[in-house]
Amino acid sequence: MNFDFDTVIDRKGTNSVKFDFAAQNGMPEDVLPMWVADMDFKTSPAIIEKMHEKVEYGIFGYSEGKEDYFRALSSWYRNHFGWEVKKEWLVKTPGVVFAVAMAIRAFSHEGDGILIQPPVYYPFKNMIEKNKRTLVNNPLKLVNGHYEVDFEDFEKKIKDKENKVKIFILCNPHNPGGRVWKEWELQKMGEICMQNHVLVISDEIHSDFIWEENKHTVFASLSPEFADNSITCTSPSKTFNLAGLQISNIFIPNQKLKRALREEKLATGYEEPSVMGLVACQAAYEGGEEWLRAVKEYIWNNFLFLNEYIETNIPQIHVMKPEGTYLVWLDFRELGLSEEQKQECIINKAHLWFDTGSMFGKEGEGFERINIACPRKTLKEALTRLKEALS
């Protein structure tokens, strides 16, 4: 089947967070948004067809997933990652961020430390601080153009009794750095957490976007002990552009932990998931494989286009080659601009909306994150604007 990823779809006027809220976020009305992680492509026809069937049926009452829903999930994780999941591990939530927040509340107390690895997905920091937990940073090291874990600092921060670290939030693949952690890296982090009774919350929402020879390893798949000491957060939302349908699948092998998370979830008043989210998720994992292969090929070619364009036209910007995700981390530091000058250039001169690096922690200052899951024409327009603004 042929899929059209080149046609630019006008998303304005659709209540899109990405396109319709520029002014509310202090941006020019004509800004070109390349920030939040949703795609500018229509999702798989297999998903749209199943959703049409549900719409035609016309009743949208309280719903739950049954055996066929779980079979779709388990087949996907077996076939793609060699991970055998069990139905009794599954908790459904309206999103991974929601699940992480619930886990923070369920498995730590106010004042407890929660460790993250900046520059990293900024809602982690927000959730930790909003829930009155202590933020403990283990900054990643930038080595030869890619990020590495500072294991000495990681272990020191976890062992320091004053930090009272109870939870480590692992971002795998890493957002925004694009790292896909190797088995030995995950093993080493997992062992330190096990030895110090630190729970691992593994955000694996980008796991279907892995590039070239890299391989995604589910943290919980490394050993029964790691599975028993972790919560694996997954969703079809990034993979199939379904973020607005509010469905995530959280796997918790440890039944004591699972019960505690379910209790915390019920305390929010949330029970049944979105009916359309259930339909879309099952359809995605049953029939979306061909579309995913095609969109990944298109996005990787977008990266190659971006990389060549910047090398040729704006060589002072350094592109961090992603091992995973459709988000690219751009290093602007050689331009010698302050954060204010960089933002003035990107927003007010180029009329572009990226996610500025400082959002991901002070370690991200001087960087920008750009979403390349868009038609090539859109990407070319963004890069042309950037080049002209920097001229």
N, C-alpha and C positions, 0 to 999 in steps of 0.2 A: 504494500500500500504506500502511496506517496502522501507525504504530509507537507503542508505549506507553512513554513516558518518565516518566509520572507515578507509576506504581506503585513504592513503596519496596521494594527487594529486600533482605532480611536477609543481609548479607555476613558476619556473625559466625559463627565456627565453620568457616570455609573456608580457614584459614591465610592470610588476607588481611593483608598488611603494614599496610594502612590501618586495618583494623578490629580485628585480633586481637592486636596487640602494644602496646596502650596502657600496661599496667603496666610492661612491659620498657623503655618509653621515659619512665618517670616521670610518666605521665598517669593521671588517675582512670579507673577501669574503665568508668564510664558516659559518658566523654567522647564528643562528637560530632566525628568526624574530617573535616576539610575541608582537609587538607594535601597529601599526595602527589598527583602529577598522574596519577591514573587516574580513570575515570568510574564512576559508580554505575548505569550503564545496561548492559543486555545489548547485545552487539555485533550487527552486521548479520545477519539471518537467512541471507543468502547465504553468509556465512562459516560459520555454525553448520552449515548443510546440508552443505557440503564436508567439514567436520571430522567430522560424523557418518558420512559415507561412508568416511573413512579409518579411523575407529574400528571400523566394521562389518567392514572388510577385515581388521583385526586384526593386521597385521604392521607393525612400526615400526622397520625396519632402517635402516642408514645411508642417507641420502638426499641428493639435490642437486636444484637447480632446473635445468630444461632450457629449450628455446626458448620454450615457452609462458609460463614464469615471467618471462623477460626481456621478452617482448612485453607482458605485463600492466604491468610497471614502466614500460617506455618509452612506452606509450600514455598512462599516467597523467600522466607528466611533460610529455609533448607537449601533451596536451589541457588540463591545468590551468595549466601555467607556460610553455608555448611553448619548452620545453627539449628538445632532441634528445640523448638519451644513447646511448652505444654499449656493446655487451656487454663489450668488452674493458676498459671502465673499472671494471667492477663487482667489488667485494669484499664478501662477506657476513660479518657479525659477529653475535654474540649481543646486541648493543646499541650505541647511539651512545656511551655513556660508555666502554664497552670500546674502541671504535674510536678515540676521542680519546686514551685512555691509550696505546694502541699507537702512535698517531702521535707523541705526545710522546716516547716511547722511541725511535722510529725516526728522528726528524728533529731531535733535539737531544741534547745531552750534559749530564751533571750540572753544575750551575752556570750553564747557559745561561738566558737570560731568556725567559719566556713572558708575553705581554700579554693581559689580560682587561679587561672594562669593567664594574666593579661599580657598583650592586648587580646581581649576575649569578648565575646557576645555580651553587649552591655546590660541586657536585662538581668544577668546573673548578679551583678553588683547591686542593681536596683532592688531585686527581691531580697537579697541578704540584708541590706540596710533598712528597707521598709518593714521587715520583720524583726528589726532590732537585734540582729545577729552581728557578730564582729567579722568584718572583711579581712581575710588573710590572703595576701598576694604572693604568688610564686611566679614572678615575671619570667616569661620565656626569653631565651638567649637568641639573638640574631647572629647566626654563624654562616658565612659564605652565602648570603642571600636567602636563607630559610631559617625557620625557628627550630630550636631544640629545647628540651626540658633541662632546667638547672636542677639536677637530682640532689646535689648537695644541699641547696637551699630548700628544695621540696621536703627532704627528710628533716632538716633543721626546723622548719616552720611547723611541721606536724608534731615533732617531739617536744617542742617548747611548751611546757605546761601552762605558761601564761596565755598562750594563744587559744587553748582549750578547743582545738580543732576536732569537730565531730563529723564533718562532711567534707568530701572533696567533689567538686563539680567538674567532671571531665568533659571536654568538648572534642568529640571524635566523629568525623573529621573536624579539624579546628577552624573556627570562624572568628576572625577574618583571615588568619594566616594561611589557610588552605592546606595545613599539614594533615596527612593521614598517618597516624601513629603506627610505628612498627610493633610487631608482637613483643619484641624484647623491651621496648619502651613501656608498653602497657603492663607487661609482666613486672617490671621494676617498680612502677608506680603502685600497682596492685599489691605487691608484697609489702611495701612500706605502709600502705593503708591497713592491710591485714594485721601487721605486727603492732600497730598503734590504735586498733579498734576504731578506724575511721571508715565510715560508710562512703561508697562511691556511687554518685549519681552520674550516669553516662548518657549524655545527650548525643544521640546518633542519628539525628534528623536528616543530615546531609549524606548519609552512608551510600546512597545509590549513585552519587556523582563522584566517581573515582576515575582518575585519569592515568593513561599509559600503563606502565608496569606496576603501579601501586595497587595495593590490596587492602580492603577494609576488613579489620578483625573486630568482631563484636567482643567487647571487654569481657562479658559474662561467659563467653564460650571458651575462655582460656583454661578454666578449671572449675570444678564444682564449688571450691572454696570461694573463688571470685564471684561466681553466680550467687552464692548464698549471702555475699556481702555487697550486693549491688542492685541498683534499679536501672533498667535499660529503657530509655525514652525514645520511641519511634513514632513516625507518622508518615502518611503518603503525601503530606501537604507540599513539601519542597519538591519531591520527585515528580508529582503530577499536577502541580500548580492548583492545589485544593485548599489553600490556607483559610479562605473564607467559610469553608464547610465545617470547621471546628471539630476535627476528629484526630485523636492520637491514641496509640496503643502502647501501654506501659507494661513491661514484663518484669515480674518480681518473683523469682523462684522461692525465696524465703517467705513462708506463709505467715510468719509472725509479722514481718515487715509489711507484707501485702495487707493484712488485716488493719494494721495501724494506718496505712495510707488510705485505705477505703474509709475508715472512720473519719479521717481528716477531710476527705472529699465529701462525705455525707454531711459533715458539719457546715459546709458551705451551702448546702441545699441542693447540690448538683447530683442528679441520679442518672437518668437515661441520656444517651448521646443523641446528637442530631440525626434524624432519620435520613436526611440527604447525605450526611457525612458517612453513615454506615453503607449506604448504597454505593457511593462513589469509591470508598475505600475497597470494598469487595470487588467492584468492577475493575479498579485499577490493578489489583494484584492478580486478578483472573485473566484480564484481557489487555493490559497496558504495555506489555513487554516490547512489542514492535515499535510503538510510539516512543518509548523511552530510549531505545537504541538510536532511533532517528534524531531525537532532540539532543541527545548527548553528542552525537557526531556534529550536529550543527553548532552547538555551544562550544565544542572544542575548536572548531574552525573559527569561531568568533574570537577565541583566545589567541589563536595564531595570527589572526588579522590585527588584533589590538597590539600584540607584542611587536609585530613588524612595523606597524604604524608608529608606535612610540619610539622604537629604536631608530627609525629613519627621521622622524620629524621633531620629537621632543626627547632627545637622548639623555637629558638631565633627570628625567623621571625614570626610575628603575622599577621594572615589573617583577613582582615575586611570582614565580611560576607555581600555579596551584597543583597540588597533588590530588585535591578533592574540592568539591563545592563549585558553584557557578559564580562565585564572588572572587574578585581579583583585588589584591592588596598592592597599592601603588605607593612607592617611596618618593616623595617630593623634596626630600631634605637637601639634595644637591642644589636646588634652585635658590636656597638661602632666604626663603620667605618666612616671616613670622606666621603664627597661626592665623592672625587677623588678616595679613596680606594674602595668605593662601586662600582664605575663605572669600575675601573681596574679589580675587581673581576668578575663582570657580563659580561663585554664586552671582555676583553683580556684573562681571565682565562676560564670562562664558554662558551665564544663565544655565548652569548645570546644578543638579542636586545629587551629590554623592553622600555617603556616610563618612563624616570627617573622622580621622583616626583617633583624635582625643576622646571621642565617645567611648572607645574601647579600653580606656585607661591611659594614664600619662605616657605609658610605653608606646602608645599609638600616635603620639604627636609627630607631625611631619608626614603622616601617611593619609591616604584616602582609600575607601573601599568602594568599588564599582561593581554593579550587577550587570553581567554580560548575557543574561538570558533574555535576549531581545532580538528583533530582526536586525540583520547586518546594516541596513540603511540607518537605523536608529543609532547603532554603535558608531558608525562612521560619522554621523552628524555630531555626536557627543565629542568624539576625538578631534574633529575639525574645529569645533567651538573652543575646545581646550587649547589647541595649538595656536589659534588666532589670538586668544586672550593672553597667552604667554609670550607672544611675539614682541 
